[in-house]
Amino acid sequence: MLQVIDQIRPASGSQQTQPAPDRVVIINDVSQVRGGATNVALHSAALLGDSGIPVTYFTGDHGLHSEPRLRNADVVAVGGKHILRTALPRAALDGLYNVSAEQRLAAWIAANDTPGTIYHLHGWSKILSPSVFRALRPVAKRLIVNAHDFFLVCPNGGYFNFRSESPCELRPMSASCLLSSCDRRNYAHKLWRSARQEIRRAVFDFASGARVLAVHEGMLPHLERGGIPRARLATLRNPVTPWCPRRIEAERNKVFLFVGRLEEDKGVDLLLAAARDANVRVRVIGSGPLEGKLAGIYPEVEFTGWKSANDMPALVRDARALVMPSRYREPFGLVAFEALASGLPVVVSSSAMIADELSEVGAGISCDPYDRDAFSKALSILASNNELTASMSDLAYANAARFSLTPSEWAQRLVSYYSDALQEAVA
């Protein structure tokens, strides 16, 4: 696995010889960070803008947030709301096909598109809906789609059966898939998501020229099984900036961290139950619908709410490890690599795609988050063994660069993909 990562890293001193795009249009559900995908979208806006490439940030929300990474970007906002914060039946209808999003994006393309404009779609399943794919059909050969998850092919987005608590091996949208009650909510929600997936398939064919960038090599066979041609797939791991530039001396600390959305798929409830059994301290950094409920059940846990990147160093310096207990096949887990680069060991779900490589290097522990006893034992071992924690911390800090790209390397690689798309479009 580590050899694969070395292959995607640009060679030292390599030069970008292909022409850069005239403009990059970054398309994403939201303009305020509440997850890794949006963080990457905003990060790309800043990196591209700072390099002199004009950027338009097309967002499904109101675009009114004071996000500093959009300082050099033109912001175009649909003015919509997250489907979970929209009343039924409007949420169900807009989630299937957001007419306003399609019209706004199609109008922008008609008025502003040039042969040198690149379109980069990140998130679409929360506000924008499959409708944006229809608007993007005329520019498909200059379209890059980031696969931060599996929603491009899988109805529930995780290639995971939340009912049986096991990875799913079915072909997405096959008869067996449609009959499977795998959604974490209920079967009716699975059918709604399947209808959304069928609309996405109907309005856009990935063989038309768009390129899909997966954030982990392990995603490729699953995306291909879901109908995306192998020739249209590539891998580009997300850029990583450590929370702290110097190694955190984790062996001196006591606090276990959770960083991310407080939703069931992220497994924060599984962590808190196991942590109580292990009698270890937990700090939860993030927000989401489970926050109030979990704060009531676990008064001993510190809930900080969502914090910016500038807040993170002060919140992680006293940490012993990061825990990423996702219920599903977590494709990348940006926070895990931010922790590793800061010298924090990572306790990761065994279903996560990074589990094997972390264990291979000795920088983390993988376990089944559904197995409460085993999960609790893993936390207890790490909490009580300073020698083991120090070794994992050293290995994490020393090997972090082997797992991912720096922001500058990532931006260089991204622009190379853009240039390839431009050349292919005119071929």
Secondary structure, DSSP 8 states (H G I E B T S, - for coil): -HHHHHHHS--TT----S---SEEEEEES-SS-SSHHHHHHHHHHHHHHHTT--EEEEESS---S--GGGTTEEEEE-----GGGS-TTHHHHHHH--HHHHHHHHHHHHHH--TTEEEEE---TTTT-THHHHHHGGGGGGEEEEESSSTTT-TTSSSEETTTTEE--S-TTSHHHHH----SS-HHHHHHHHHHHHHHHHH--GGGS-EEEESSGGGHHHHHHTT--GGGEEE---B---SSSS---GGG--EEEEES--SGGGTHHHHHHHHHHHT--EEEEB--TTHHHHHHH-TTSEEEE---GGGHHHHHTTEEEEEE--SS--S--HHHHHHHHTT--EEEETTSTTHHHHHHHTSEEEE-TT-HHHHHHHHHHHHH-HHHHHHHHHHHHHHHHHHSB-HHHHHHHHHHHHHHHHHHHH-
